[in-house]
């Protein structure tokens, strides 16, 4: 249960981090250049998520026993899980905003 909470909180943090990085890149007039790059532009949120996990050294999926031998594997997998949890985070926030009613 705590692992799911940690993943949801990191997904919320990821949303804020992506917004801040996008605004800084927009200010520096680099956002258009980055979004036009074929692979990077299409997976920008995932890249930021992996970098966020690497900087924070937080591996929440380890709470479920998902631990790899190599550190880079832990970083990439946890970053992908956090990025994939964004729709779940949106659903939880929507549920809370509706007062926990269907």
N, C-alpha and C positions, 0 to 999 in steps of 0.2 A: 504494500500500500504506500509506504513512504517513497519507494522507488518511483512509482507513478506520479506522486506529488512532486518529486524532484525533477522529473522529466517535464512535467507541465510548467513548473516555474522556470526552468531553463528555456522552454519554448516561448514563454512570455518575455524573458530577457532577450532571446534571439530577435523577437519582433522589434524591440527597442533598439538593439544594436544595429540591425539592418537599416532602420530608419535614420539613425545618426550617421552611419557610414554613407548612406545614399545622399543625405543632405550635405555632408562635407564634400563628397565627390561632385555634387551639383554645384556647390560654391566654387570649387576648383576647376569647373568646366571639364571634368573627366568622366562624368557619368555616361554621357553619350558614347564616348569612345569604348568604355568597358562593356556596355550593353550590346555594342555591335560585334564584339568578339564572339565567334561561333559557339565555343564550348563554355567559356567563362560567363558570358552574358546570360545564357540559358540556365545556368546552375549557380547563379550568384548567391542565393540564400544558403544553399548547401555548402558552398565554399566558406562563407562567413560562419556557418554553424560549426564546421570542422575546426576553423581557426579559433573560434570561441572556446571549444572544448580543449584545444591544445593550450591556450593561454590560461584557462582556469584550472586545468589538470583535474577536472571533475568527470568521473566515469560512472554516471548513475545506473547504467545497465548492469554494472557489477553487482548490484543488489539482487538481481535475478540470476546471478551466477554466470553472466556473459562476460568472461574475461579471456583475453587472448595472450599468447606468449610475448608477442611483439607490441611495443608501446604504440607504434603507428597504427596498428590494427584497432586497438582500443579507441584511439582518437577518432579514426574515420568512422567506425561503427557507431560510437556514441553520438558523434556529430550527425550522422544520417538518421539515427533514431530520434534525436531532438528535432531535426528538420521535419521528419515525418509526423511528429506529434503536433504540428501547428494546427491541422484541422481538428484534432481532438481538443486542443486548447481553446479554439474558437467555439466548439460545441459546449464546453464546460462554461465558458464565459457567458454564452448565450443562455444557458440553463440558469445560471446564477442571476442574470439580469431579469429573467422572467419570473423569478421568485420560486424556483424549483418546482414549477408546475408545467404540465405538458401542454 
